[in-house]
Amino acid sequence: MIYYVKNAPQHAFGYLLAGSIGNTLGAVITYFMGYYFYWGRDKAQHKYIRLTAFCRRYGAPALLLSWLPVIGDLLPLIAGWFKLRIMPCLIFIFLGKALRYGIIIVSTLYFL
């Protein structure tokens, strides 16, 4: 992302959209994996007690953190397990990922 923004800053908004949409689609696939497949659910809920409690407490807004390494992949999966409604999940996943890419792009344009 940094390479592309440095070489063609006029396309920064397109990079933001492409990165955010692509990452959101990947997270939505993970959401549906949790929604339709239950393999390992009980074991994972015991292993990631704090993460599942966090998802139960905050629901779809917890997916704003889906951009984080490691736990970011588990959050959509757990949201699918809990059968959270897809549209709020989709919106919060997209916002979290867009915010991450927005920060990367702005910091590249102004600080690198």
ROVEX-965591 format. One record per residue: y, x, z of N, C-alpha, C, CB in turn; residue in three letters. Coordinates in nm, 2 decimals. Atoms other than C-alpha are relative to their C-alpha. Glycine has a CB too. Layout:
! residues N
REC    n.yy    n.xx    n.zz   ca.yy   ca.xx   ca.zz    c.yy    c.xx    c.zz   cb.yy   cb.xx   cb.zz  rest
REC       Y       X       Z       Y       X       Z       Y       X       Z       Y       X       Z   ALA
...
***
This chain:
! residues 112
REC    n.yy    n.xx    n.zz   ca.yy   ca.xx   ca.zz    c.yy    c.xx    c.zz   cb.yy   cb.xx   cb.zz  rest
REC   -0.12    0.08    0.00    0.00    0.00    0.00    0.12    0.09    0.00    0.00   -0.09    0.12   MET
REC   -0.12   -0.09   -0.01    0.24    0.28    0.09    0.02    0.07   -0.13   -0.02    0.10    0.12   ILE
REC   -0.01   -0.07    0.13    0.17    0.46   -0.23    0.07   -0.09   -0.11   -0.14    0.05   -0.05   TYR
REC   -0.05    0.10    0.10    0.24    0.15   -0.44    0.15   -0.03    0.03   -0.08   -0.12   -0.01   TYR
REC   -0.14    0.04   -0.04    0.56    0.06   -0.25    0.09    0.12   -0.03    0.01   -0.04    0.15   VAL
REC   -0.08   -0.12    0.02    0.69    0.42   -0.28    0.03    0.01   -0.15   -0.06    0.12    0.06   LYS
REC   -0.02   -0.02    0.15    0.63    0.43   -0.66    0.06   -0.12   -0.07   -0.14    0.03   -0.05   ASN
REC   -0.06    0.12    0.07    0.74    0.07   -0.75    0.05   -0.09    0.10   -0.11   -0.06   -0.09   ALA
REC   -0.05    0.09   -0.11    0.95   -0.08   -0.47    0.04   -0.14   -0.05    0.11    0.07    0.07   PRO
REC   -0.04    0.13    0.05    1.06   -0.36   -0.70   -0.11   -0.10    0.00    0.06    0.02   -0.14   GLN
REC    0.12    0.09    0.00    0.71   -0.51   -0.68   -0.05   -0.02    0.15   -0.11    0.05   -0.08   HIS
REC    0.04    0.00   -0.14    0.70   -0.50   -0.30   -0.05   -0.14    0.04    0.11    0.04    0.10   ALA
REC    0.04    0.13   -0.04    0.68   -0.88   -0.26   -0.13   -0.04   -0.06    0.11   -0.10   -0.05   PHE
REC    0.13    0.03    0.06    0.39   -0.90   -0.51   -0.11    0.07    0.08    0.00    0.05   -0.14   GLY
REC    0.10   -0.07   -0.08    0.21   -0.63   -0.30   -0.03   -0.08    0.13    0.05    0.14    0.02   TYR
REC    0.02    0.07   -0.12    0.27   -0.83    0.01   -0.09   -0.13   -0.02    0.14   -0.05    0.05   LEU
REC    0.08    0.12    0.03    0.13   -1.15   -0.15   -0.14    0.04   -0.03    0.06   -0.08   -0.12   LEU
REC    0.14   -0.03    0.04   -0.17   -0.98   -0.30   -0.08    0.05    0.12    0.01    0.12   -0.11   ALA
REC    0.07   -0.05   -0.11   -0.26   -0.79    0.01   -0.03   -0.12    0.10    0.08    0.10    0.07   GLY
REC    0.01    0.11   -0.10   -0.21   -1.10    0.24   -0.11   -0.10   -0.05    0.13   -0.07    0.02   SER
REC    0.09    0.10    0.05   -0.40   -1.34    0.01   -0.14    0.06    0.00    0.04   -0.04   -0.14   ILE
REC    0.13   -0.06    0.01   -0.69   -1.10   -0.05   -0.06    0.02    0.14    0.01    0.14   -0.06   GLY
REC    0.05   -0.02   -0.13   -0.73   -1.02    0.32   -0.03   -0.14    0.07    0.09    0.07    0.09   ASN
REC    0.02    0.13   -0.05   -0.70   -1.39    0.41   -0.13   -0.06   -0.06    0.12   -0.10   -0.04   THR
REC    0.13    0.05    0.06   -0.98   -1.48    0.16   -0.12    0.06    0.07    0.00    0.03   -0.15   LEU
REC    0.11   -0.07   -0.07   -1.20   -1.22    0.33   -0.03   -0.06    0.14    0.03    0.15    0.01   GLY
REC    0.01    0.06   -0.13   -1.13   -1.37    0.67   -0.05   -0.14   -0.01    0.13    0.00    0.07   ALA
REC    0.05    0.13    0.02   -1.20   -1.72    0.54   -0.15    0.00   -0.03    0.08   -0.07   -0.11   VAL
REC    0.14   -0.01    0.02   -1.54   -1.61    0.42   -0.07    0.02    0.13   -0.03    0.12   -0.10   ILE
REC    0.06   -0.02   -0.13   -1.61   -1.48    0.77    0.01   -0.12    0.08    0.08    0.12    0.07   THR
REC   -0.01    0.13   -0.07   -1.49   -1.81    0.91   -0.11   -0.09   -0.03    0.14   -0.07   -0.03   TYR
REC    0.10    0.09    0.04   -1.73   -2.00    0.70   -0.14    0.05    0.04    0.01   -0.02   -0.15   PHE
REC    0.12   -0.06   -0.05   -2.01   -1.76    0.79   -0.03   -0.05    0.15    0.00    0.16    0.00   MET
REC    0.02    0.05   -0.14   -1.95   -1.86    1.16   -0.02   -0.15    0.00    0.12    0.04    0.08   GLY
REC    0.01    0.14    0.00   -1.92   -2.22    1.07   -0.14   -0.05   -0.04    0.11   -0.06   -0.10   TYR
REC    0.13    0.04    0.05   -2.25   -2.25    0.88   -0.12    0.07    0.05    0.01    0.00   -0.14   TYR
REC    0.11   -0.08   -0.05   -2.46   -1.98    1.03    0.01    0.03    0.15   -0.02    0.13   -0.08   PHE
REC   -0.01   -0.02   -0.15   -2.55   -1.95    1.40   -0.07    0.13    0.04   -0.06   -0.11    0.06   TYR
REC    0.07   -0.12   -0.04   -2.74   -1.62    1.39    0.08    0.09    0.09   -0.05    0.08   -0.12   TRP
REC   -0.07   -0.10   -0.10   -2.65   -1.40    1.69    0.11   -0.06    0.08    0.05    0.11   -0.08   GLY
REC   -0.11    0.06   -0.07   -2.41   -1.65    1.83   -0.01    0.01    0.15    0.01   -0.15   -0.04   ARG
REC    0.02   -0.01   -0.15   -2.55   -1.66    2.18    0.01    0.14    0.05   -0.13   -0.06    0.04   ASP
REC   -0.01   -0.14   -0.04   -2.59   -1.29    2.20    0.14    0.05   -0.01   -0.09    0.09   -0.09   LYS
REC   -0.14   -0.05    0.01   -2.24   -1.22    2.07    0.09   -0.07    0.10    0.05   -0.04   -0.14   ALA
REC   -0.09    0.07   -0.10   -2.08   -1.48    2.31   -0.02    0.07    0.13   -0.04   -0.15    0.01   GLN
REC    0.02   -0.07   -0.13   -2.24   -1.29    2.60    0.05    0.14   -0.01   -0.15    0.01    0.03   HIS
REC   -0.05   -0.14    0.01   -2.14   -0.95    2.46    0.16    0.00   -0.01   -0.05    0.06   -0.13   LYS
REC   -0.14    0.00    0.02   -1.78   -1.05    2.37    0.06   -0.12    0.09    0.04   -0.01   -0.15   TYR
REC   -0.04    0.11   -0.09   -1.70   -1.28    2.67    0.15   -0.01    0.00   -0.05    0.03    0.14   ILE
REC   -0.15    0.01   -0.01   -1.33   -1.20    2.69    0.06   -0.05   -0.14    0.06    0.14    0.03   ARG
REC   -0.05    0.04    0.13   -1.28   -1.24    2.31   -0.03   -0.15   -0.02   -0.07    0.08   -0.11   LEU
REC    0.03    0.14    0.02   -1.46   -1.58    2.30    0.09   -0.09    0.10   -0.15   -0.03    0.03   THR
REC   -0.09    0.07   -0.09   -1.26   -1.69    2.61    0.14   -0.01   -0.06    0.00    0.06    0.14   ALA
REC   -0.13    0.00    0.06   -0.94   -1.59    2.43    0.01   -0.10   -0.11    0.03    0.15   -0.06   PHE
REC    0.00    0.09    0.11   -1.04   -1.79    2.12    0.00   -0.15    0.05   -0.12    0.02   -0.09   CYS
REC    0.01    0.13   -0.06   -1.13   -2.09    2.34    0.14   -0.04    0.05   -0.10   -0.01    0.10   ARG
REC   -0.13    0.03   -0.06   -0.80   -2.07    2.52    0.11   -0.03   -0.10    0.04    0.11    0.10   ARG
REC   -0.11    0.01    0.09   -0.56   -2.02    2.23   -0.03   -0.07   -0.13    0.05    0.14   -0.03   TYR
REC    0.03    0.07    0.12   -0.75   -2.18    1.94    0.04    0.07   -0.12    0.05   -0.14    0.00   GLY
REC   -0.04   -0.05    0.13   -0.62   -2.13    1.59    0.11    0.11    0.01    0.05   -0.11   -0.09   ALA
REC   -0.11   -0.11   -0.01   -0.30   -1.93    1.70   -0.06    0.14    0.04    0.10   -0.04    0.10   PRO
REC    0.06   -0.13   -0.02   -0.54   -1.66    1.82   -0.02    0.08   -0.12   -0.13   -0.01    0.08   ALA
REC    0.03   -0.07    0.12   -0.60   -1.58    1.46    0.12    0.07   -0.06   -0.05   -0.11   -0.10   LEU
REC   -0.11   -0.09    0.03   -0.26   -1.43    1.43   -0.03    0.15    0.02    0.13   -0.03    0.08   LEU
REC    0.04   -0.14   -0.03   -0.43   -1.12    1.56   -0.12    0.04   -0.09   -0.04    0.01    0.15   LEU
REC    0.12   -0.04    0.09   -0.70   -1.12    1.28    0.03    0.12   -0.08   -0.03   -0.12   -0.09   SER
REC   -0.03   -0.12    0.07   -0.53   -0.82    1.13   -0.04    0.13    0.08    0.15    0.01   -0.04   TRP
REC    0.04   -0.11   -0.08   -0.64   -0.60    1.42   -0.13    0.06   -0.04    0.00   -0.03    0.14   LEU
REC    0.13   -0.06    0.02   -0.92   -0.35    1.37   -0.10   -0.05    0.10    0.01    0.16    0.00   PRO
REC    0.12    0.04   -0.08   -1.26   -0.45    1.51    0.00   -0.14    0.04   -0.02    0.09    0.12   VAL
REC    0.00    0.14   -0.05   -1.17   -0.77    1.69    0.06   -0.09   -0.11    0.09   -0.01    0.12   ILE
REC   -0.06    0.09    0.11   -0.98   -0.90    1.38   -0.11   -0.05   -0.09    0.09    0.08   -0.08   GLY
REC    0.11    0.05    0.08   -1.31   -0.94    1.20   -0.08   -0.11    0.08   -0.10    0.11   -0.04   ASP
REC    0.08    0.09   -0.09   -1.47   -1.12    1.50    0.08   -0.13    0.02   -0.03    0.06    0.13   LEU
REC   -0.08    0.12   -0.03   -1.18   -1.37    1.55   -0.03   -0.11   -0.10    0.14    0.03    0.00   LEU
REC    0.03    0.11    0.09   -1.24   -1.57    1.23   -0.15   -0.05    0.01    0.02    0.04   -0.14   PRO
REC    0.14    0.04   -0.02   -1.62   -1.57    1.29   -0.01   -0.09    0.12   -0.08    0.13    0.02   LEU
REC    0.00    0.08   -0.12   -1.57   -1.71    1.64    0.07   -0.13   -0.02    0.06    0.07    0.12   ILE
REC   -0.07    0.13    0.04   -1.32   -1.97    1.51   -0.10   -0.09   -0.08    0.13    0.03   -0.08   ALA
REC    0.09    0.08    0.07   -1.59   -2.08    1.27   -0.11   -0.05    0.09   -0.07    0.08   -0.11   GLY
REC    0.10    0.05   -0.09   -1.85   -2.10    1.55    0.05   -0.12    0.08   -0.04    0.12    0.10   TRP
REC   -0.06    0.11   -0.08   -1.61   -2.32    1.75    0.04   -0.12   -0.09    0.12    0.05    0.08   PHE
REC   -0.03    0.11    0.09   -1.56   -2.53    1.44    0.15   -0.04    0.01   -0.09   -0.12    0.03   LYS
REC   -0.14    0.03    0.00   -1.18   -2.50    1.46    0.04   -0.05   -0.14    0.08    0.12    0.04   LEU
REC   -0.04    0.05    0.13   -1.00   -2.69    1.18    0.04    0.11   -0.09    0.11   -0.10    0.02   ARG
REC   -0.02   -0.11    0.09   -0.97   -2.48    0.87    0.14    0.02   -0.04   -0.08   -0.03   -0.13   ILE
REC   -0.14   -0.02    0.04   -0.61   -2.54    0.77    0.09    0.07    0.10    0.06   -0.14   -0.03   MET
REC   -0.07   -0.08   -0.09   -0.45   -2.42    1.09   -0.05    0.14    0.01   -0.01   -0.06    0.14   PRO
REC    0.06   -0.13    0.00   -0.69   -2.13    1.09    0.05    0.08   -0.12   -0.15    0.00    0.00   CYS
REC   -0.04   -0.07    0.13   -0.60   -2.04    0.73    0.15    0.04    0.01   -0.02   -0.10   -0.12   LEU
REC   -0.15   -0.03   -0.01   -0.22   -2.06    0.81    0.02    0.12    0.09    0.07   -0.12    0.05   ILE
REC   -0.02   -0.11   -0.10   -0.25   -1.84    1.12   -0.05    0.13   -0.05   -0.06   -0.03    0.13   PHE
REC    0.05   -0.12    0.06   -0.47   -1.59    0.94    0.10    0.06   -0.10   -0.14   -0.02   -0.06   ILE
REC   -0.10   -0.05    0.10   -0.23   -1.56    0.65    0.13    0.05    0.06    0.03   -0.12   -0.10   PHE
REC   -0.12   -0.05   -0.07    0.07   -1.53    0.88   -0.02    0.14    0.06    0.05   -0.10    0.10   LEU
REC    0.03   -0.13   -0.07   -0.09   -1.25    1.08   -0.01    0.12   -0.10   -0.12   -0.01    0.08   GLY
REC    0.02   -0.11    0.10   -0.19   -1.05    0.77    0.13    0.02   -0.08   -0.11   -0.04   -0.10   LYS
REC   -0.13   -0.02    0.07    0.14   -1.11    0.59    0.10    0.08    0.09    0.06   -0.14   -0.04   ALA
REC   -0.08   -0.07   -0.09    0.32   -0.99    0.90   -0.03    0.15    0.01   -0.01   -0.06    0.15   LEU
REC    0.04   -0.14    0.01    0.12   -0.67    0.90    0.05    0.07   -0.12   -0.16    0.01    0.01   ARG
REC   -0.05   -0.06    0.12    0.19   -0.60    0.54    0.15    0.00   -0.01   -0.06   -0.07   -0.12   TYR
REC   -0.15    0.00    0.00    0.55   -0.69    0.58    0.05    0.12    0.08    0.05   -0.13    0.06   GLY
REC   -0.05   -0.12   -0.08    0.59   -0.43    0.85   -0.03    0.13   -0.07   -0.08    0.00    0.14   ILE
REC    0.03   -0.12    0.08    0.41   -0.17    0.64    0.10    0.02   -0.11   -0.14   -0.01   -0.05   ILE
REC   -0.09   -0.02    0.12    0.63   -0.24    0.34    0.14    0.03    0.05    0.01   -0.13   -0.08   ILE
REC   -0.14   -0.03   -0.05    0.96   -0.25    0.54    0.01    0.14    0.05    0.04   -0.11    0.11   VAL
REC   -0.01   -0.14   -0.05    0.88    0.07    0.72   -0.01    0.10   -0.11   -0.11    0.02    0.11   SER
REC    0.01   -0.09    0.12    0.78    0.23    0.39    0.14    0.01   -0.07   -0.11   -0.04   -0.09   THR
REC   -0.12    0.00    0.08    1.10    0.13    0.22    0.12    0.07    0.08    0.04   -0.14   -0.03   LEU
REC   -0.12   -0.04   -0.08    1.34    0.22    0.51   -0.03    0.13    0.08    0.04   -0.11    0.09   TYR
REC    0.02   -0.11   -0.08    1.17    0.50    0.70   -0.08    0.11   -0.06   -0.07   -0.05    0.12   PHE
REC    0.07   -0.11    0.07    0.95    0.70    0.46    0.07    0.05   -0.12   -0.14   -0.05   -0.03   LEU
***
